[in-house]
Amino acid sequence: MSAVIETAVAKLSEKVQSFDGIAKFEIEGEGSIMIDENGVRAGDEEADVTLSASAEVFQAILEGEMNPTTAFMSGKLSVDGSMGMAMQLASALG
């Protein structure tokens, strides 16, 4: 597991303890993170919603420097699957 994924799992765990559904963050060139009712972990499984971004964009979202909705609207964050779940996750990160 990359250092970027390890750091992201730790930061996400502080913000999201559990999630009603299955979400996956794909970080370009680094790997994937899963969020579900059991919490946050590194993994690459099927999900209800998949959010993809570069490591830089993902880090900016985690640090609160970039709003997830703004990242999506500007094309820096892509969403595949349930838009409703993506919005739930964005508010949890927000």
N, C-alpha and C positions, 0 to 999 in steps of 0.2 A: 504494500500500500504506500502510495506517495505521501510525502510530507504535506502537500496541499490538501489531500483527502483527509488525512489525520487531523489537521487543523480545522478544516471545514466541519468535520463530524463533531469535534469538541464545541465549536462556536454554535452550530445548529442545535446541539443538545441543550445549550443554555437557553435558546429561544423557543424551541418546540419540544415539549416533553412527549407528546403523542399526537397522532393525526388520525382523523376519522376517514380512512381510505389509505391508498398506497401511492406515494409520490416518489419520483426519482429525479435527482439532479444529475445531469451529465456535464462534467467539466472537461472541456476539450483538452485532449492530450494528457489527462490525469486519471480519469476513472469516473465512477458513479457512486452516489450516496442515496440510500433508501430511507424514507420516513414513513412510518406506519403506527399502528396502535401500540407497538412495542418500543417506539422511540426512533433514534437515529443510528444508522450504521453504514459502513462501507458495503456496497453490494451492487449487483447488476441483475435485477429481476424484472418481471412484468410489473407494470404500474398502471394506475388509473390515469395519471398525468405525468408527463416527462417534461422537465424544464432543462434546456440546454443553453450554456453560455461559456465564454472563455473564463479562464481562471481569474483574470483581472476583474471582469464584470462581476463574477460570483463573489469575489472578495469584497468589492465595493458595496454590494448588496448586504453582505454579512456585517460589514463595518458601519452600516447606516449611511454611507456616503452616496448611495444610489438607491432610488426608490424602485422596487421590482416592477411596478406598473410602467414607470418611465422607461426602464430598460426594455420592457416588452414593446412599448409603443415606438421606441426608436430603433427596433430591430436588433438590439444587443442580447436579448433573451428570447428564445423561441419556446413555444408551448405546444405540446402534442398530447391530445386527450382532453380530459374534462376541464373546460375553462372555469367552471364553478369551483372545482377543487384547487385550481391554480390561484384563484382569487382568495380562497380561504388561506392558502399557504402564504400568499403575499401579505395578507393582513397580520398573520402570525409573525412574519419576519419584519414587518413595517415599523 
